[in-house]
Amino acid sequence: MFREKQKNKPRPVDNSVSDSTGAYDLRFLLWRQFCSQNNIPVDTLPSQLNAEQKDRWEQMKSKRLR
């Protein structure tokens, strides 16, 4: 019964960079998507975002990363 409940529950996305995924790590893809949607250069660091952009980034991360 316990296993059945775990199967139905989506697995959280690992918030770490693995050696095997590299450039295709979900966090990097999410960052690229965020930059594209907000006309931000992809080489920008999250710490360089203004307050409004940081809020949008945090919202996007909280929805997509666990």
CYANA upper distance limits for C-alpha pairs under 8 A (distance plus 0.5 A):
  1 MET  CA      5 LYS  CA      7.11
  2 PHE  CA      6 GLN  CA      7.00
  3 ARG  CA      7 LYS  CA      6.78
  4 GLU  CA      8 ASN  CA      7.16
  5 LYS  CA      9 LYS  CA      6.96
  6 GLN  CA     10 PRO  CA      8.44
 12 PRO  CA     65 LEU  CA      7.82
 12 PRO  CA     66 ARG  CA      5.66
 13 VAL  CA     65 LEU  CA      6.29
 13 VAL  CA     66 ARG  CA      5.95
 14 ASP  CA     65 LEU  CA      8.20
 14 ASP  CA     66 ARG  CA      7.52
 15 ASN  CA     27 ARG  CA      7.68
 15 ASN  CA     65 LEU  CA      7.36
 15 ASN  CA     66 ARG  CA      7.51
 17 VAL  CA     21 THR  CA      7.77
 17 VAL  CA     22 GLY  CA      7.14
 17 VAL  CA     25 ASP  CA      6.83
 18 SER  CA     22 GLY  CA      6.76
 18 SER  CA     25 ASP  CA      7.94
 21 THR  CA     25 ASP  CA      5.76
 23 ALA  CA     28 PHE  CA      7.12
 23 ALA  CA     29 LEU  CA      8.36
 24 TYR  CA     28 PHE  CA      7.12
 24 TYR  CA     29 LEU  CA      6.80
 25 ASP  CA     29 LEU  CA      6.88
 26 LEU  CA     30 LEU  CA      6.47
 27 ARG  CA     31 TRP  CA      6.60
 27 ARG  CA     65 LEU  CA      8.26
 28 PHE  CA     32 ARG  CA      6.69
 29 LEU  CA     33 GLN  CA      6.68
 30 LEU  CA     34 PHE  CA      6.60
 30 LEU  CA     61 LYS  CA      8.33
 31 TRP  CA     35 CYS  CA      6.61
 31 TRP  CA     42 VAL  CA      8.06
 32 ARG  CA     36 SER  CA      6.61
 32 ARG  CA     42 VAL  CA      6.53
 33 GLN  CA     37 GLN  CA      6.67
 34 PHE  CA     38 ASN  CA      6.67
 34 PHE  CA     40 ILE  CA      8.50
 34 PHE  CA     57 TRP  CA      7.55
 34 PHE  CA     60 MET  CA      8.31
 35 CYS  CA     39 ASN  CA      6.22
 35 CYS  CA     40 ILE  CA      5.08
 35 CYS  CA     41 PRO  CA      6.75
 35 CYS  CA     42 VAL  CA      6.19
 36 SER  CA     40 ILE  CA      6.95
 36 SER  CA     41 PRO  CA      8.34
 36 SER  CA     42 VAL  CA      8.21
 40 ILE  CA     44 THR  CA      7.59
 44 THR  CA     48 GLN  CA      6.99
 44 THR  CA     49 LEU  CA      8.24
 45 LEU  CA     49 LEU  CA      7.68
 46 PRO  CA     54 LYS  CA      7.63
 49 LEU  CA     53 GLN  CA      6.07
 49 LEU  CA     54 LYS  CA      6.13
 50 ASN  CA     54 LYS  CA      6.54
 51 ALA  CA     55 ASP  CA      6.75
 52 GLU  CA     56 ARG  CA      6.92
 53 GLN  CA     57 TRP  CA      6.58
 54 LYS  CA     58 GLU  CA      6.55
 55 ASP  CA     59 GLN  CA      6.67
 56 ARG  CA     60 MET  CA      6.67
 57 TRP  CA     61 LYS  CA      6.61
 58 GLU  CA     62 SER  CA      6.55
 59 GLN  CA     63 LYS  CA      6.80
 60 MET  CA     64 ARG  CA      6.71
 61 LYS  CA     65 LEU  CA      5.81
 62 SER  CA     66 ARG  CA      7.37
